[in-house]
Amino acid sequence: MSDVVREYLEGKGLRIRTGVKVEKLTGREGKVAGVKLSSGETVAADMVFMNVGVRPNTQLATDIGLEMGRFGIKVNAYQETSDPHILAGGDCVEKINFITGKPTPGQLRGPAVVQGRLAAKRLAGHEIAFPGVLDAGGCKMFDMTIAATGLTEENATREGFTPVSAVVDSRSKHGMIPGMKPWKLKLVFDKNTRKLIGGQIVSQDIAPAREIDAVTAFILGGKTISDLTTFTSACNPDISSEPSAEPITIAAEQALQKVKNG
Ligand SMILES: Cc1cc2nc3c(=O)[nH]c(=O)nc-3n(C[C@H](O)[C@H](O)[C@H](O)COP(=O)(O)OP(=O)(O)OC[C@H]3O[C@@H](n4cnc5c(N)ncnc54)[C@H](O)[C@@H]3O)c2cc1C
């Protein structure tokens, strides 16, 4: 999937370097002038952006002695901290990954909003547990939209799963309709349980990229390869591919063949 993104961005004139480190920024007359890479190359620059990640400000929680995890305040599934009179949610709390069950930062808007609501519901007497996060997200670069949820094949392997994956090309409209844009879906399943554990979409149209939410829903619902072979999508020539090109079912068909053949 990343090869498709790389080719697209390079076609737009971007130069992408992977597998090299930034060694230092070089300057001239008090301004940045370049970036020196571990490959020995120096890239000229007028401006440098650094993605350094985020860390929550949890000083208040630490000061009052709440139990902390590796990524933030520890809470149970009802957003209760180690002091049951104090509830917390959002970036400042440590999340649990829905698939691995392991602590994770999960610093995204969706969990922040829903955990805030859940904390309020808990105070109102509801017993609704937060299921964990899948780190679903996306971004748009030029006319390409990229979205992902759950585990990538690489992360799944690192977490001890045996992933089975399938990549399918689809289209935003029926093949005969003008304005049709291509999109690509990858699904990742766990070979042992046959459950869906991840998905990625690369699309020339925003709308199909939202299908990532369907993938998220299927993961949360514990759907398996067999379940997804029977998925029927809403279909209209102007708003979707023909059902025979619906990529979730095709990916499931391909994964079924792969697990059947060992
Ligand atoms: C540049 C950027 C882009 C992002 N883009 C996306 C995106 O596209 N999609 C997505 O899902 N997520 C995105 N995020 C992440 C998203 O913004 C956060 O996950 C979300 O804002 C977390 O909400 P929150 O309420 O937990 O924390 P925050 O929004 O950080 O709110 C916490 C508030 O608490 C205040 N505060 C802290 N300590 C105290 C104190 N002691 N007393 C009183 N107030 C205090 C802070 O000032 C702050 O206003 C992005 C984040 C950044 C930085």
The ligand as a Tripos MOL2 file, in Angstrom:
@<TRIPOS>MOLECULE
LIG
   53    58     1     0     0
SMALL
NO_CHARGES

@<TRIPOS>ATOM
      1 C1         -1.5330   19.0900   15.2300 C.3       1 LIG1
      2 C2         -2.4900   18.0250   15.6630 C.ar      1 LIG1
      3 C3         -3.3400   17.4610   14.7320 C.ar      1 LIG1
      4 C4         -4.2400   16.4680   15.1140 C.ar      1 LIG1
      5 N1         -5.0640   15.9000   14.1720 N.ar      1 LIG1
      6 C5         -5.8990   14.9290   14.5320 C.ar      1 LIG1
      7 C6         -6.7740   14.3370   13.5780 C.ar      1 LIG1
      8 O1         -6.7960   14.6890   12.4050 O.2       1 LIG1
      9 N2         -7.6000   13.3330   13.9920 N.ar      1 LIG1
     10 C7         -7.6290   12.9180   15.2810 C.ar      1 LIG1
     11 O2         -8.4090   12.0180   15.6040 O.2       1 LIG1
     12 N3         -6.8330   13.4750   16.2150 N.ar      1 LIG1
     13 C8         -5.9680   14.4710   15.8750 C.ar      1 LIG1
     14 N4         -5.1470   15.0360   16.8140 N.ar      1 LIG1
     15 C9         -5.2480   14.5640   18.2020 C.3       1 LIG1
     16 C10        -6.4080   15.2350   18.9240 C.3       1 LIG1
     17 O3         -6.3010   16.6260   18.7750 O.3       1 LIG1
     18 C11        -6.3790   14.8460   20.3960 C.3       1 LIG1
     19 O4         -6.4380   13.4450   20.5110 O.3       1 LIG1
     20 C12        -7.5460   15.4490   21.1680 C.3       1 LIG1
     21 O5         -7.5280   16.8370   21.0890 O.3       1 LIG1
     22 C13        -7.4910   15.0170   22.6320 C.3       1 LIG1
     23 O6         -8.5260   15.6550   23.3250 O.3       1 LIG1
     24 P1         -8.4140   15.8360   24.8770 P.3       1 LIG1
     25 O7         -9.6700   16.5630   25.2850 O.co2     1 LIG1
     26 O8         -8.0920   14.5530   25.5320 O.co2     1 LIG1
     27 O9         -7.1270   16.7550   25.1230 O.3       1 LIG1
     28 P2         -6.8570   18.2450   24.6510 P.3       1 LIG1
     29 O10        -7.6130   18.5790   23.4090 O.co2     1 LIG1
     30 O11        -5.3820   18.4190   24.6700 O.co2     1 LIG1
     31 O12        -7.4970   19.0920   25.8280 O.3       1 LIG1
     32 C14        -6.9280   19.0840   27.1390 C.3       1 LIG1
     33 C15        -7.1580   20.4540   27.7480 C.3       1 LIG1
     34 O13        -6.8370   20.4070   29.1330 O.3       1 LIG1
     35 C16        -6.1260   21.5980   29.4480 C.3       1 LIG1
     36 N5         -5.3640   21.3300   30.6860 N.ar      1 LIG1
     37 C17        -4.2390   20.5870   30.8470 C.ar      1 LIG1
     38 N6         -3.8680   20.5810   32.1510 N.ar      1 LIG1
     39 C18        -4.7760   21.3260   32.8120 C.ar      1 LIG1
     40 C19        -4.9420   21.7220   34.1740 C.ar      1 LIG1
     41 N7         -4.0780   21.3170   35.1210 N.pl3     1 LIG1
     42 N8         -6.0030   22.4900   34.5040 N.ar      1 LIG1
     43 C20        -6.9030   22.8900   33.5410 C.ar      1 LIG1
     44 N9         -6.7940   22.5540   32.2330 N.ar      1 LIG1
     45 C21        -5.7400   21.7910   31.8900 C.ar      1 LIG1
     46 C22        -5.2700   21.8630   28.2340 C.3       1 LIG1
     47 O14        -4.8590   23.2020   28.1730 O.3       1 LIG1
     48 C23        -6.2560   21.5210   27.1130 C.3       1 LIG1
     49 O15        -7.0540   22.6080   26.7390 O.3       1 LIG1
     50 C24        -4.2590   16.0400   16.4580 C.ar      1 LIG1
     51 C25        -3.4150   16.6390   17.4040 C.ar      1 LIG1
     52 C26        -2.5330   17.6010   17.0170 C.ar      1 LIG1
     53 C27        -1.6200   18.2110   18.0470 C.3       1 LIG1
@<TRIPOS>BOND
     1     1     2 1
     2     2     3 ar
     3     2    52 ar
     4     3     4 ar
     5     4     5 ar
     6     4    50 ar
     7     5     6 ar
     8     6     7 ar
     9     6    13 1
    10     7     8 2
    11     7     9 ar
    12     9    10 ar
    13    10    11 2
    14    10    12 ar
    15    12    13 ar
    16    13    14 ar
    17    14    15 1
    18    14    50 ar
    19    15    16 1
    20    16    17 1
    21    16    18 1
    22    18    19 1
    23    18    20 1
    24    20    21 1
    25    20    22 1
    26    22    23 1
    27    23    24 1
    28    24    25 2
    29    24    26 1
    30    24    27 1
    31    27    28 1
    32    28    29 2
    33    28    30 1
    34    28    31 1
    35    31    32 1
    36    32    33 1
    37    33    34 1
    38    33    48 1
    39    34    35 1
    40    35    36 1
    41    35    46 1
    42    36    37 ar
    43    36    45 ar
    44    37    38 ar
    45    38    39 ar
    46    39    40 ar
    47    39    45 ar
    48    40    41 1
    49    40    42 ar
    50    42    43 ar
    51    43    44 ar
    52    44    45 ar
    53    46    47 1
    54    46    48 1
    55    48    49 1
    56    50    51 ar
    57    51    52 ar
    58    52    53 1
@<TRIPOS>SUBSTRUCTURE
     1 LIG1         1 GROUP 0 **** ****
